[in-house]
Amino acid sequence: MAGLIKREDIDEVRQRTDIKEVVDGYVTLKGAGLGSFKGLCPFHDERSPSFTVRPQVGRYHCFGCGEDGDAISFVQKMDHSSFHEAVEKLAARIGYELRYEDGGTGPSREEVGKRQRLLDAHKIADEFFRAQLLTPGAAEGRNFLDGRGFDRAAAEHFGVGYAPQGWDALLKHLRGRGFTDAELKLTGMFSEGNRGIYDRFRGRLIWPIRDIAGDTIGFGARKLFEDDQGPKYLNTPETTLYKKSQVLYGIDIAKRNIAKERQLVVVEGYTDVMACHLAGVTTAVATCGTAFGTEHIKVARRLLSDDGSGGEVIFTFDGDAAGQKAALRAFEEDQRFTAQTYVAVEPSGADPCDLRQLKGDAAVRELINTRKPLFEFAIRATLRRHNLDTVEGRVAALREAAPVVAQIRDSATRPGYTRNLAGWLGMPIEEVSGYVGAAAKRAASGGGTATTAGPAGQATAAAPPSSGPVFQRPDPRDPIASMERQALEVVLQEPGVLGGGAWERFEASHFTTPAYAAVHTAVRAAGLAHSDDPVAWVEQVRQEVPEPLRPLVSELAVTPLPASTPEAMQRYCRDILARLFELQITRIKADKMGQLQRLDAGANPEEFQRLNRELMQLEMERRALRSDG
C-alpha cells in the first residue's frame, strides 16, 4: 500500500531530473543565452516565446503569464496529475526507487520496468501503423478517411494509421525490435491460437489511444473489408495500461483547451472527435467502447477543476432512442459533478462527423453552441413518452417526471425546473411542487414505488390489486380540493342551478382530487332525470360511486350551505359554480399555454396562431363569467 514519499527521496528526484529533458517533451526549446532555453509558453497563448527554462537551477518561468516552478510542478500542471503521481513518474523516468513512510510501498523497480516496456512497445506499434497508412496496401483506409472529409494532414495530426492484412506484420516488427512473446502477450495487441500469437488488428484503420500524458496505451481499429468477420470497431482489451472505464480518446490533444475553456465535450466516436477538433471544437473527447462513467468523471474533474466554480460538460448523442437512453444514463452520473452539464442533439440525428460533411465546420460549432441543459433534456425525454394533450397523459407524465426533477441535487436549481415542468405540462405550480416534494422525500427515505404522491404531495399507500380502488381523505387545506367540494355540495343540494347551459359546463369540468373526481363522474352518470326529487337524486348519485365513497356523498348532501334566504342561496350557488367554471377555464388556458411553450412557432405557424386565438376566446369567457357574477 502506497504511503507518503520520503522527503529526502523527493529532493533526490528533483535534483537528479533534467528539467530541460522533461519540458522538451511538451515544448520546443531553443537556446537563449548561456545555460538558458526559451520556447512558447504551454500555459497561455503567445506568439513570441517568453517561457524560459534554466536547467542549472532546475526551474522554469514564463515572463508573460508568471507561471513558474520545478520539474515536479511542471509535470503536475501539464498532465493534470497529483504531486504524488508526478514524483513517481519522474522517479520512474530516471530509474530511482522511491521509499515511503509508515512502511508503505510504491511501484517496484521491476513493475516500473515492465510498464515502460509496454509503453515502448505501444510507441513502436504506433509509429509502425502510421507508416503503413502511406503504403499501397492502405488505399482502402485512405479512401475511408477521404470519404469522411479527413485529409493527410488530419490523419497525421491524430496519428491515424493502418494495420496491414495478414497475420504477423506487427508481430515480426516488434520481435525485430527485441520484444519477447511473453512481453507482447501483455500488450493486448495480439491474439493467441494453437500456433502461438498473431496480430489482433488486421486490415483495419487504426487510431492510437493515449493517456492524459500523451503515452499510447492502446488502439481502436475500424473494419474496412467485407471479409473481415470481426466487429465494426475493435479496441485493445483490458491490460495493465488500458482500462476502458478510465480512457478518453483525444484527451491528450484536448486537455489544454479543456482546462483553459473550462469545457469538456463528450462525443461517441473517433471520427467525431476528429470532426469536432477540425471544426474548432477543440475540447472534444470520446469514450472507448463504454458509457461515460465514474472513472471518466474523475479525469474530467481534474481538468475542469470541478470545485464548484463553474465549467461545463456537454454530451452529444444521436437523437434516436439509444441516444436518449445514453443521455439519461449521463443524467444519473451528472449528480457527481458541480460543473453544469448539457446535451447537444442534432435534430436530424447526424453525429458531428456526418454533420461536418453535410453542412460544414460551422454546423458542428452551432450544434455545441445550441446545447440544452441535461436536466431539461432528461425531463423532456420523459414527457415525450406521454400524450400531453389529455388530462390522463399529463397526470401520468407528472408522476414520471417529478422523480426526475427531485433528483436534481442543486437545491437552487430544482425549483426552477419545477416551474418549467409546470409550464410544459400546463398544470398549477402548487400541484407540480407537491409531486416533486413527495418524490424527493421518498428518495431521501429510500422509499420505492410502494407509494404514490397526491396533488398536495401526500403519500398514499398503494392498495392490493384485488381490493378495489382506495381513496384518500381530501385535504381540507388544499384550495382546489376545497373549491371542488363546495361545487359538489351545491350540485347535490341545489341541482336546479344547473339549468341554462350550466349542466354542460359542469359535465365538462375536470376534478383533480380523486375522491371528488369519482363523485363528479357519478353525478354525470346519474344525469338530471331525478334532480327534481332531492332524495332520489342523491341516492342515485350514491349508487353510481364506488361503495367506499357513499358516506362522502351523504356528507356532501347534508353539509350546511352558508345562506340564510332563498335569494342568498341562489347567489351563493351561482357564485360557487362560476368559480368552478372559471377554475376550469384557467386550467384549460394553462394547458394551451403549455402546448404553446412546447410548440416551435417557426415550424408550425398555423398551430401557433390557432392556440393564440383559443387563448383569447378563453380569456373572453373568463371575463364574461366574472361580469355575470
N, C-alpha and C positions, 0 to 999 in steps of 0.2 A: 504493500500500500504506500502510495507516494505521500511524503510529508514535506515540510519546508526545506528548501535547498539551503545548505550551509552557506553562511555569509562569505566565508573565505573562498568557496568554490565559485560563487557569483563573481567575486572580484577577479578570480583567476580567468574565468571565461571572458570577462570584459577586457582584461589585459591581453590575453592571447589572440583575441579576434581582430582580424584586419578589417577595419570598418570600411575601407575602400572596396574590398572584395565583396562585402555584403551589399553595399549601396550599388555597386556595379550591376548587381542582378536586377535592379529596378530602374536605375537612372544612368544615362550615358554621360560619363565624366571625362573632362578634358583637363590637361594641366593648366594651372593658373598661378604660376609662380612657384618658388621653392617650397616643396612639401605641401602644396595646396592643389585641390582639384575642384572644378566647378561644373555644374550642369543645371538643367531646368528643374525647378522645384517640383517634387511629386505631390506636394500638399496644397498648392494653389496654381492657378493658370498664370503663365507668364511667357513672354516672347524672348526676352533676353535672360540668360542664366544668372541667378543670384543665390543659388544653393551651393554652399561651399563645404567641402569635406577636408579635414586635417587628420590624416592617419596617425601622425606622430602623437597627437593628444587624444585620439580616439573619439573625436566629436564631429558633429555636423551642425551647420547653422544656415538658415535662409535669411538673407538681408532684405528680402521682400516681405515675407509674412511673419518672420520672427520665430518660426519653428526651429528647435534645436534639441540635441540630445546625444546619446551614445548609440552603440550598435544595438543594444537591447531595446531601447525605446524606439529605434528606427524599425526594427522587426515588428514590435508591438503595433505600431501605427500602420505600417504597410500591410501586415497580414491580419490586422484586427484581432490579435491574439492576446492572451493574458501574459503578465510578466513571467509567470512560471513556464508557460509554453515557449515563450521567446528564448529564455535561458536554455531550456532543454534543446531547442532547435539549434542554437549556436554551439552548444556543447557537442552535439552530435556532429556538427559541421567540422569541428577541429579534433574530434575523437577523444574528447575529455569525459571521463566517467564521473558523474556528479555523486555527491554524498548528501544524505537527507537527515534532518533532525528526527529525534524520537524513534530511531530505528526504521524509519520509512525507507522505501526504495523507489527508484525511478527506473526507466528502461535500462536494461543491462547493455553492456557494450556489444554483446552478441545479438541482442534484439535490434539495436540501432544498426548494426552491420547488415542484418537480414533486410531490414526496411530499406536501407539505402540501395541494396542490390535490386530489390523490387522496383524502386523508383528509377534506377538506372536502366533496367530492362524496359520499363514503360517509355522512358525518354528515347531510347534507341528505336523501339517499335513505332513511336510517334513519328520520328524522322523517316523511318522506312515507309510508312503508309503515305506520308506526304510526297515523298519522291515517286512512289508508284502512281500517283494521280496524274503524273505528266507522261506516263508511258502509253504506247498504242493500245495496250490491253484495257486501259481505263476509260476508253472512249464513251462507254455507256454511262459511267459515273459523271463524266464531264457534261454529257448531254442532259443528265438529270439536273445538275446544278444550273446549267444554262436555261433549261426549261422553267426553272423557278426564279429566274432573274438574278442569279449569282454568277458573277464573272470570276476570272482567275484571281484578281486582287482580293475579292471577298473570300474565296476559298483559302488563300494564303493567310489572310487576317485571322480566320477562325481555325486554321490548322487542319482543314478538311483533307482527308487522304483516301486511299483506295487499297483494299485488301485483294491481292490477285486471286484468280481462280486456281484451284489446285489445293493440295493438302498440306504442304510443308514449306511454303515460301518464307514465311516469317520464322518458322522453326529453324530452318537452315541458317537464316540470317543471324538469329540470336545465339545459336550454337557456335557459329563462326566468331562471335564476339566474346566467347568464353563462358557462356552460361550453361549450367548443367540442367539436365531434365528435371531433377528434383527441385531446382530453383524455379524453372519455368512452370511447373505444375502449380506453384503458389501464386502465379500472376493472374490467373483467370483468363489468359489469352489463348489457352489450349484446352482441347478436349482429350479424353483418353479412351482408347479402344483396345481390342485384343492385341494389336500390333504396336501398342505404345501411344504416345501423344501425337496430336496433329492440330493444325490451325483451327481455332474456333471460328474466326471470321474469314470467309472465302467468297470472292466475287461480290463484295459489298462496299458501299461508300462508308467511310469511317470518320467519326467525329471524336477527337480526344476530349475526355472528361477530366478536368483539372480541379484541384482543390483551391482554396482561397489564396494559397501562397503561389499558385501557378504551376505546381508539380502535376504532371499527368499521372492519374491513378486508375484510369480505366478507359473504356471506349464504348461508343454507341455505333451500331452498324445497321445500315439501311439496305434492304433487299433490292436487287437490281434486275435479276434474271428470273424468268418464269420457272425454270427447272430447279430453282432453289426451294427446297421443301420446308425451310425454316420460317419463323415468324417474320412479319414485315420489318420490325425493329428488334434487334438482338443486342443486349447490353452485356458488359462484363458481369459475371456472377459476384456474389459477396466474397470479398477477400479481406486480408488484414488491412489493405489500403482502401478498398472500395466498399463503402457502406451506403447503399442507395437511399436510406432514410436520412442521411446527412449530406448528400451530394446535391449541388445545384449547378447544372450546366451553365457555363457563361459567367460564373461568379468571379473568375479571375480577371476578366476584362471589364466586368461591370462594377466591381467593388468600389472603385474610387468615386465613380459618379453616384452610386447608391448612397455612399456616406456624405458626399457633397450636397446632393439634391434632396436627401432625406426621403428617398422614394425607392421602392422595390416593385418591379413589375414581374409577375409570375405568369409565364405562358406555358403552352403544353408540349412544344417540341423543339428540336434543334434548329430546324429551318425557321421557326417562328422567332427564336432568339436572334438569328442572323438578320431576318427581315426587320425586326424592331431596331436593332443597332444601326443598320444601314439607313433606316428611315429617320434616325435621330433620337430614338427612344433607347438611350444607352444604359438604362437601368434594368434591362430585361434579363431574366434567367428562366431556366426550366427545370422541373424535377425530372428524374430519370427512371421512368417505369414505375412510379409510385405516387400516391397523393401527397400534397403538401402537408407535412405533419409537425409533430412536436420538435423533432431534432432540427428540421429546417427553420423553425421559428427561432431557435437559439442562434443560428447563423444570422438570420435577419436582424435580430435584436442587437447583435454585436455590431452590425454595420450601420443600423439606424440609430444607435444609441437610444434604444427604446426605453427611455426613463420617464416618460410622461410629458416630454417637452415637444412632442409632435412627430412628424414623419408619417408616411403613408405606404400601405401595401395594396397593390392593385392586381387583382386576379383577372385573367382573360379566359373565358370559357366559350365553348360552342353554345349556340342558342337552343340546342336540342335538349331532350330530357336528360341525357347523360351529363351534359354540361351543367344543367341546373342542379343535378344531384351533386356534382363536384363542388359547385358553389355553396350549397348548403352544408357540405362537409367542412368547407373552409370557414363557414359562419361559426360552426361549433368550435373550430380551432381559434377563431378570431378572439374569443374571450381571453386568450392568453396574451394578447397584445395590448399595449396602451396606444400604439400607433393607430391612426384612422385606417380603416380597411374598406376597399372599394371593389366593384366588379365592372369590367368593361366587356360588353357583349355586342358583337356586330349583328344588327337585325337580320341580315341575310344568312347568318351562321358562318360566314367566312372567317378563317383564322388569320392571324397577322400576315403570314406568308402569302396566302391567296389574296388577301386584301391589297397587299403591296403590288402584286402582279396585275390585279384588275383595275385599281384606282390610283396607284402610286404611293409615294412616301407620305404625302400629306394626309392621306386617308388613315394610315397607321397612327400617325400622331393624333389625328382627330378622334380616333377610337379611344385612345388613352385619355385624351382631354375631356371626353364626354362620359367618363366613368360615373357610376352611381354608387352611393354608399351600400356596402354589403348588407347592412340591416334592412334597407329599403328593398333590395333585390330579394332577400330571403322572405320578407313579408309578402311582397307582390307575387312571388312564385307560389306561396301558399294560397293567396286569394284566387289565382288563376285556376285552381282546381275546383272552384265553386261557381255556380250561376248567381252572380250578384244582382241580377235583375228580379230575383224572387226573395221574399222575406225569409223563406226557409234556407235559401242558399247563403244569404248574408249572415244569418244566425250560425250556420254551420261553419262559415268562413271565420267568423269571430271566435268561435270555440277553438278552431285550429290555430288561428294566428295569434291569439292572446298569449299562449305559452312562448311563442317565438319572441314577441316583444318583451315578455317577462324575463327572457334570458339575457337581455342587454345589461351588461354589468354596470355601465356608467349610469349612476342614478340621475345625472343631469340630462342625459340623452334620452332615457326611457320615456319621460313624459311627452317629449316632442314627437316620438314615434307613436305614442298612444293617440295623440291628437291627429296625426297623419292617418292612422288606421281608422279612426272615427270618420274622417273625411272621405277616405276611399270606400268605406262601407256605407256612408250616408246614415250613420247612426249617432245617437246622442253621445257626447264625450263621457258623461257620467256612466252610461251603461258600459261603454268600452273599458273605461278605467276600472270598473268593478271586476270585469272578467280578467283584465291584466293583473290587478292586485291579487285576486284569488289564485291565479296561476303562479304568481311569484311566491305566495305563501306556501302553496303545495310543494313547489320546488325546494324552498328553504327547509321545509319539514321532511323532505324526502318522500312526499306522497306520490302515488302513481296515478292511475286512471280510475280509481275506485270512487272518485267524487266528480261532480260536475258543478261548474260555477253558475250561479244565478245572476240576473242583471245587477243586483246590488252587491255582487261579489261574495254571496254567502254560499257555503259548501253544503250540498245536499247528498246524502248517502244514496248510492245507486241501488235500486231495488232489484231483487232476483227476477229473472225474465218471466217466471210463472206467476208473479204476484200482482200483475196488472200495474197500471200507472200509479205513481206516488206523487202527491202534490204537496209542495212546501207551503206552510202558512205564509201568506203575503206579508211583507214587511210594512207596517203602517207608516214608517218614516220615509218610505220611498214615494216621492211626489207623483210619479207616473202611476204607480200602483194605487195610490190614494185617489187619483183622478178616475181611473178605471172602475174602482169600487163605487164611487159616487154615481157614475153613469149607470152602472148596473142596478143600483138601488132605485134610481129614478125610473128606469125602464120596467123593472119588476113591479114597482108600486104604482106607477102612473103611466101605463102603456099608451094612454090616449095622446101623449105628447109626441108620439111617433108618426103622426099624420103629416100631410103636406110635404112629402119628399124626405122627411126626417128618417123614415124607416130605411130607405135606400142608402142614405148616408151611414146610418148605424150598421147596416149589413156589411158595408164595405170597409168599416173601421177595422183596424188591426190592434189587438190587445197583446201586450208583451209579457204580462205576468201570467205564468202558466195556468194557475187556478182560475183567474178571471177570464183568460182566453177560452178555457173549456166552458165556462158559463155563457160567454158570448156566443160560442158555437151552438150551445143548447137553445138559446133564445132564437137564433136564426132558424134552427131546425123546427122549433115549435111554431113559428110564424105568428101572424096576428089573428088567426081564426078565432081564438078564445080569449082575446085580450079584453073583451068587454065583461068577462067574468073573472074577477081577480083571483078567486080561489082556484078555478080550473086552469087559469093562465100560469100561476106559479107552480101548480102541481105538474103541469105538462113540461115545464122547464126542468123541474126536479127529475122527472123521468128520463129526460134527454141527457143529463150529465152522468159521468161515472159515479157509482154509488158513494165513494168517499167524499164527494163534493155536495151531496144532497143537503147535509146540515148547513153548508155555506150558503146555498140558495135560500134556505129558510131564514138564515141570519140576515141576508141582504134584503129579503122581502119584509122584514119587520123592523129594521133599523129606522128610528125616527128621523124624518127629514126636517131640516131647520126652517119651517114656515108655519105661521100661525093663522093665515087666512087663505082661502082658495086662490085669491089673486096672487098672494105672495108665493104660494105653492107653484102656480103656473110660471111665475117669473123665475123661481129657483130652478125648476126643471128645464126650462128653456135655456137658462144660463149654463147649467151643467152640460147639456148636450152641445151647446155652442162651443164650450171649452173643449169638449171631447173632439168635435169636428175640426176645431182649429188645431188641436194637437195632431190630428191625422194629416191635415194639410202641411203642418210643419215637418212631420215625418216624411211625407211624400216629397216635399221640397228638398229635404236632406238627401233622400235617395237620388233625386235628379241632380243635385249638386255633386254627389259622389260620382255619378255617371259622367258628369261634365268634367270633373277633375281627372277621371281615368281616360277621357277621350283625347285623341290627337286632333286638335281643331284643324290643322293644316291638311290632314289626310281625310277627315270626314266633315267638311264644312256644312253639308246639308243637315247632318245629325246634330251638329253643334248649334245651328240656328233653330232646329226643332225643339231641342231641350230648352233653349233660352225662351222660346215662345211659351212653352208649357210652364216654365217657372214664372213668367209674367202673369199667366192666367191663374195660377195657384195663388199668387200674391193678391190678385184682384178678388178672388173668392174669400181669402182670409180677411181682407178689409171689409168685404160685404158682410161677413159674419159679425165682425165687431160692430159695424154700423147698425145692423139689425138688433144686436144685443143692447 
